[in-house]
Amino acid sequence: MDLRELEYFLMVAEELNFTRAAQNLHVSQPTLSRQIAQLEEMLGATLLERNNKILKLTEEGYLLKRRAQEMLELYDKTAQEIKRNSSDSIAGTISIGVGVLKSVSLLVTMIREFRKKYPLVNFDILTITADVASEKIEQGLLDMGVLIEPVSLDKFNYIRMPIKEEIGVLMRADDPLANKACIQPIDLVSKPLILPNRLSVRKEVESWFGRYYKKLNVPYTSNLPENSEIMVAKGLGYSLGTIVETDNWNYSYLVHKTLNPPLFQDSVLAWKKQQPASPALLKFIDFCHEHIENMHNSTVND
């Protein structure tokens, strides 16, 4: 199975039409059909179901599609790094997975200042959960990630971010609880809640609720705050998650309330241990170390 076969299969999997896929690949339809048939024969599995000229991916086809995307992405990334390593100038693309966190503001500041020194370095920012970011860093599909704890860091080197992430409750502004200065566990008993679907984060929330946790009504979970905001706006419930109100925050009908007792989490900027890194990534890691160390020193001196 070579890269061309994977590219052919991915095009068919995306179009689910041999004619369109062949046109996009600039090959004849018989050639494309023959390549897919050979791929199925080699793998010993049916990748596409053909019923009345309608194509549908089989379970094995979905698996290959996902893996093929990862393999081609990794190949492209590796090829770019090899080309850039042969150049004297620091250039390339650094890919970073992040959640919706206050620490992202610091990350963006460091990126801005870094590019003043190294303008040929680009950044690809992917908004995902810490678990997904960790997996992609391990696979080599991401260079770094801003990971909110608790998260396993055994396989990573990291810099601890100096910004605390606060957990709060998002609710509609017209809700009776919006008049409270802060929210206690008893206030949310029997209320419909939207909790993070990361098990490790839910354990933190469970600890905060204490003896009230078993009395909670949790009909919804969500992996990213943007979805939770829509759910809250539509009146589905109250969302517990990190408090981040960016410059784009314009939901006058939504409010964040802090918790009592307060609940904070730490975050880290992490990258894979013992992983060959591009010159651009190594420079950025050193830059972040220095930037955050200067922040610490400035705070101590103040």
C-alpha positions in Angstrom: 0.0 0.0 0.0 1.7 3.2 -1.2 0.9 6.9 -0.9 -0.8 7.0 -4.3 -3.2 4.2 -3.4 -4.1 6.1 -0.2 -4.7 9.3 -2.1 -6.9 7.5 -4.6 -8.9 5.8 -1.9 -9.3 9.0 0.1 -10.7 10.8 -3.0 -13.2 8.1 -3.6 -14.1 8.0 0.1 -14.8 11.7 0.1 -16.7 11.9 -3.2 -18.4 8.5 -2.9 -18.5 8.7 -6.7 -15.9 7.1 -9.0 -16.5 9.5 -11.9 -16.0 12.6 -9.8 -13.1 11.1 -8.0 -11.4 10.1 -11.2 -11.9 13.6 -12.6 -10.4 15.2 -9.5 -7.4 12.8 -9.7 -7.0 13.3 -13.5 -7.1 9.5 -14.1 -9.5 7.4 -16.0 -12.4 5.8 -14.1 -11.4 2.2 -15.0 -7.9 2.9 -13.7 -9.3 4.2 -10.4 -11.7 1.3 -10.0 -8.8 -1.1 -10.7 -6.7 0.6 -8.0 -9.4 0.4 -5.4 -10.1 -3.3 -6.3 -6.4 -4.1 -5.9 -6.3 -2.3 -2.6 -9.3 -4.3 -1.3 -7.6 -7.5 -2.5 -4.4 -6.7 -0.8 -6.1 -5.8 2.5 -8.5 -8.8 2.3 -11.4 -6.5 3.1 -14.3 -4.8 1.3 -13.9 -1.0 1.6 -16.8 0.2 -0.4 -20.3 -1.2 -0.8 -21.8 -0.8 -4.2 -25.6 -0.9 -4.3 -27.4 0.5 -7.4 -24.4 2.7 -8.3 -24.5 4.2 -4.8 -21.2 4.0 -3.0 -21.0 3.6 0.8 -18.0 3.1 3.1 -17.9 -0.1 5.0 -16.7 -0.2 8.6 -13.3 -1.2 7.3 -13.5 1.6 4.8 -14.1 4.2 7.5 -11.1 2.9 9.5 -8.8 3.1 6.4 -10.1 6.6 5.6 -9.2 7.9 9.1 -5.8 6.2 9.1 -5.0 7.3 5.5 -5.7 10.9 6.5 -3.4 10.6 9.4 -0.6 8.9 7.4 -0.8 11.5 4.5 -0.8 14.4 7.0 2.2 12.9 8.8 4.0 12.4 5.5 3.4 16.0 4.3 4.6 17.3 7.7 7.7 15.2 7.7 8.6 16.2 4.1 8.2 19.9 4.9 10.4 19.6 8.0 13.2 17.7 6.0 13.2 20.4 3.3 13.3 23.2 5.9 16.1 21.5 7.8 18.3 21.8 4.7 17.9 25.6 4.8 19.9 28.0 6.9 17.0 30.2 7.7 14.5 29.3 10.5 11.2 28.6 8.7 8.3 26.2 8.8 5.0 25.6 10.5 4.4 24.8 14.1 1.1 23.1 14.8 -0.4 23.5 18.3 -3.6 22.0 19.7 -5.4 24.2 22.3 -8.6 24.3 24.2 -10.7 27.4 25.0 -8.5 28.6 27.8 -7.2 31.8 29.3 -3.7 30.5 28.7 -4.3 30.8 25.0 -4.0 34.6 25.4 -0.4 34.1 26.6 0.3 31.6 23.9 -0.8 34.1 21.2 1.3 36.8 22.8 4.4 34.5 22.6 3.6 33.6 19.0 3.3 37.3 18.1 6.6 38.2 19.7 8.4 35.1 18.3 7.3 36.0 14.7 9.0 39.4 15.1 12.3 37.5 15.3 11.4 34.6 13.0 8.8 35.9 10.4 9.2 32.8 8.2 7.7 30.6 10.9 3.9 30.0 10.6 1.6 28.6 13.2 -1.4 26.2 12.7 -3.7 26.4 15.7 -6.3 23.6 16.2 -9.0 23.9 18.8 -9.5 20.6 20.5 -9.7 19.0 23.9 -6.6 18.0 25.9 -7.2 14.3 25.4 -7.3 14.7 21.6 -4.3 17.0 21.6 -2.3 14.5 23.7 -3.1 11.8 21.2 -2.2 13.8 18.2 1.1 14.9 19.8 2.0 11.3 20.4 1.2 10.4 16.8 3.3 13.2 15.5 0.3 15.0 14.0 0.8 18.0 16.3 4.0 19.6 17.5 2.6 21.0 20.8 -0.5 21.4 22.8 -1.8 23.6 25.6 -3.2 20.9 27.9 -5.5 21.6 30.9 -4.8 19.4 33.8 -5.4 16.8 35.0 -3.8 15.0 32.1 -1.0 12.4 31.9 2.3 14.0 31.2 4.6 11.0 31.3 5.3 11.1 27.6 5.7 14.8 27.3 8.1 17.6 28.1 6.3 20.7 29.2 6.3 24.3 30.4 3.8 25.1 33.1 1.6 28.1 32.1 1.5 30.8 34.7 -2.2 31.5 34.3 -4.8 29.7 36.4 -7.9 28.4 34.6 -11.0 29.0 36.6 -14.1 26.8 36.4 -17.4 28.6 36.5 -21.1 28.2 35.6 -22.5 29.6 32.4 -26.2 30.5 32.5 -28.7 32.8 30.9 -28.7 36.4 32.1 -32.4 36.2 32.9 -32.0 33.1 35.2 -32.7 33.6 38.9 -29.3 32.3 39.8 -27.7 35.1 37.8 -28.5 37.5 40.7 -26.2 35.5 43.0 -22.6 36.7 43.5 -21.3 33.2 43.2 -22.7 29.6 42.9 -22.5 27.0 45.6 -23.0 23.2 45.0 -26.5 23.2 46.5 -27.6 25.8 44.1 -27.3 23.4 41.2 -29.0 20.4 42.7 -31.8 19.2 40.4 -30.8 21.8 37.8 -30.1 20.4 34.2 -26.4 20.5 33.9 -24.0 20.4 30.9 -20.7 19.0 32.1 -17.4 18.5 30.2 -17.2 15.0 28.7 -13.5 14.6 29.7 -13.6 12.0 32.5 -10.6 13.6 34.3 -12.3 17.0 34.4 -15.6 15.5 35.5 -13.7 14.0 38.4 -12.6 17.5 39.5 -16.2 18.7 39.2 -17.4 15.7 41.2 -15.0 16.5 43.9 -16.3 20.1 44.0 -19.9 19.0 44.4 -19.0 16.6 47.2 -22.0 15.0 48.8 -24.3 16.7 46.4 -22.9 15.0 43.3 -25.2 12.0 43.4 -28.2 14.3 43.4 -27.3 16.1 40.2 -29.3 16.1 37.0 -26.8 15.7 34.1 -28.6 15.2 30.8 -25.8 16.7 28.7 -22.1 16.6 28.2 -20.0 18.6 25.7 -16.4 18.7 24.7 -16.0 22.4 23.8 -17.4 25.6 25.3 -18.7 26.9 22.1 -21.3 24.1 21.9 -22.2 24.6 25.5 -22.8 28.3 25.0 -25.4 27.5 22.3 -27.0 24.9 24.5 -27.3 27.3 27.4 -28.6 30.1 25.2 -31.4 27.7 24.0 -32.3 27.0 27.6 -31.1 23.4 27.9 -29.3 24.0 31.2 -26.3 25.3 33.1 -22.8 24.7 31.8 -19.7 24.1 34.0 -16.4 24.8 32.4 -13.5 27.2 32.1 -14.3 30.9 32.2 -13.1 32.5 29.1 -14.7 35.7 27.8 -12.7 36.8 24.8 -13.0 40.1 22.8 -15.6 38.3 20.7 -17.8 37.7 23.7 -21.0 39.5 22.9 -23.7 37.3 24.4 -25.5 39.9 26.5 -28.0 37.2 27.4 -25.4 34.9 28.9 -23.3 35.3 32.1 -20.5 33.5 33.8 -20.7 33.0 37.6 -17.8 32.0 39.7 -18.0 29.1 42.1 -17.9 29.0 45.9 -15.5 27.5 46.9 -13.6 28.5 43.8 -12.3 25.7 41.5 -9.0 26.3 39.5 -7.0 24.1 37.1 -3.5 24.4 35.8 -2.4 24.1 32.2 0.9 23.2 30.4 2.5 23.8 27.0 3.6 20.3 26.2 5.5 18.5 23.4 6.6 14.9 23.0 9.7 13.6 24.7 12.6 12.2 22.7 10.9 13.3 19.5 13.1 14.9 16.7 12.0 18.5 16.4 12.4 21.0 13.6 14.7 24.0 14.2 11.6 26.2 14.3 10.0 24.2 17.1 13.3 24.1 19.1 13.6 27.9 18.8 10.0 28.4 19.8 10.4 26.1 22.9 13.4 28.1 24.0 11.6 31.3 23.4 8.6 30.2 25.5 10.9 29.1 28.3 12.6 32.5 28.3 9.3 34.5 28.0 7.6 32.7 30.9 10.8 32.8 33.1 10.9 36.6 32.5 7.2 36.8 33.6 8.1 35.0 36.8 11.1 37.2 37.5 9.1 40.4 36.8 6.4 39.2 39.3 9.0 38.5 42.0 10.7 41.8 41.5 7.4 43.6 41.8 
